[in-house]
């Protein structure tokens, strides 16, 4: 980011400085603006949704009245309610026309399954209204069938109203809607009660089913009205109490009690159906008034909420625009006060870049930082001319440093590319001769014992001692570079004696906080002391490169040894052995020579672990590994395969010589004595198996398996012996029978896996 801005002009940086806060403010404000707009959109949706409810509830109210009138008409066999029924149907048709006009389009925000399904079902049933009326006129329907039709339509329309709450997030509006729907449900129960009462009072008696429904409907009304009182606004509750009190409510309850008191066929002829219908209708109309008030309250609340949110949105929008405009004006003023003067200064400075040119900047009379900058640059121009002369003197030295750094870079690259410590020291000699052509020098590195330093390399005819002691060099004793100068009180290093009094430098080679060696430099004949000592800093840099290269080379050698050596015995591990075995196979395949493998397994090794502990087992394995290493020639390769199993590669060896070598190895193992604690461990013996290339296989795994099979045969034959692997033909002809005979002679069936387990072959996992 810093580089990106550094390559841009002041104008761009000022734009970033001024407009980045504007952008941040705009983004944050836009987020708030978007939130306010979403709230306004939700409030607008609520207004649209709630405008649907009164249309539906008005139709429900008329259907309820028509249902009650039709019930009285059917129950009285047309003697009553005939005139009222015609009037009711006209009122229902008027509300139905309004309903269809306002709900004939798309569902809009109410396009949800909970609203759409009951609404569409109610519309389908309303299409059958004319046919149902004809059946009522012809008395083709019972009161129950008629009521079921109307009640189904009303129930679907009420479900549609109740489902509106899924689109409302505002808590206040949601509570009002819950109160509204509870009142609608109570009024629906009152309407059904009116119809049931008309049937009972019209027929002069309440039959069982009519009676049960009549009683249940009264209880359901009380339950829904309790919900209404809980969630409705306080003013609506007061209105409800005022509307549903007085003579009408008292009369309805008295008529209910009359019906309750003469159930199941009792005489109710004292009250006519029209009387009950009229009384109940007055009560329902009062509930309708409360319903309209609640609907109006809902609408006003939603409109008020929408208006407030719209005002908040517009206010926030104007504030944001005003803020952006103000910041833009300030940014323009800042830009005009900085960028044009700076552009003029840049033009003057460009003119002054020509050598020996003079320039004076304008705006030196300004009192701000730009004026101070102009005055400072005028003073700087005077000093610039003087510094140019000094600069020329440094150019030559800088070129020399660049050349030295190039050599150091090449030195580091080549040293890091070396593959061995010997190659590394050869490279050091060549590069140091190029870096210090006027010096002779030598490099010493610590031996593995770290008690002496071995001479590693020298150049320009320097004397190289085979060994020097660390105490013989002041740089090693003091831990920093040491230079001997004439005319000063100095003490010569012991490794330079007899010293001729000439200057020299010793620099310790440090890597990773550890001293790994020392570089010694001395001047050639004819080189002055000052010229020689001027190379001290470069010598320090070179020694740093050398130290890292030596440390890395040693680390690579260490890691390589760790990757191919078994940590317990110090022998090569299985991975290295298999790699060498593959190489030997490839070499013998080209030269058509043979080689042998000897597989060695310690007998009864599990007993050492079980009887004396795993530490004793480890001592046995180390002793066997030392014995194998001492018994093998320089070109023979012993390794630990895993657990107590070892294997030896004998290059260019015949089977007869391999048997002799195996017998020597067996006897050397047999002579091992291992003391553990205060006593000697039991005698150690080993079973050996021999395989030869290519008779027993041409793949590493085949040769190793044949050698292991021969080893198991040695174990089966009594252990502590050498066995040569059989070829496939030999095994098929005689060895199978011989093994079976030997096993039957010992009274035990031969099992190679059991023999391996008895020896503890799996006590140790394979070594990586």
Buried (B, 14 or more C-beta within 10 A) or exposed (E): EEEEEEEEEBBEBBBEEBBEEBEEBBEEBEEBBEEBBEBBBBBBBBBBBBBBBBBBBBBBBBBBBBBBBBBBBBBBEEEBBEEBBEEBBEBBBEBBEBBEEEBEEEEEBBEEEBBBBBBEBBBEBBEEBEEBBEBBBEEEBEBBEBBEBBBEBBBBBBBBBBBBBEBBEBEEBBBBBBBBBBBBBBBBBBBBBBBBBBBBBBBBBBEEEBBBBBBBBBEBBEEBBEBBBEBBBEEBBEBBEEBBEEEBBEBBEEBBEBBEEBBEEBEBEEBBBBBBBBBBBBBBBBBBBBBBBBBEBBBEBBBEBBEEBBEBBEEBBEEBEEBBEEBEEEBEEEBEEBBEBBEBBEEBBEEBEEEEEEBEBEBBEBEEEBBEBBBEBBEEBEEBEEEEEEEEEEEEEEEEEEEBEEBBEBBBEBBEEBEEBEBBBEBBBEBBBEBBEBBBBBBBBBEEEEEBBBBBBBBBEBEBBEEBEBEBBBBBEEEEBBBBBEEEEEEBBEBBEEEEEBBBBBBBBBBEEEBBBBBBBBBBEEBEBEEBBEBEEBBBBBBBBBBBBBBBBBEBEEEEEEEBBBEBBEBBBBBBBBEBBEEBBEEBEEEEBBBBBBBBBBBBBBBBBEEBEEEBBBBBBBBBBBBBEEBBEEEBBBBBBBBBBBBBBBBBBBBEEBBEBBEEBBEBBEEBEBEBEEEEBEBBBBBBBBBBBBBBBEEBEBBBBBBBBBBBBBBBBEBBBBBBBBBEEEBEEEBEEEBEEBBEEEEEEBEBEBBBEBBBBBBBEEBE
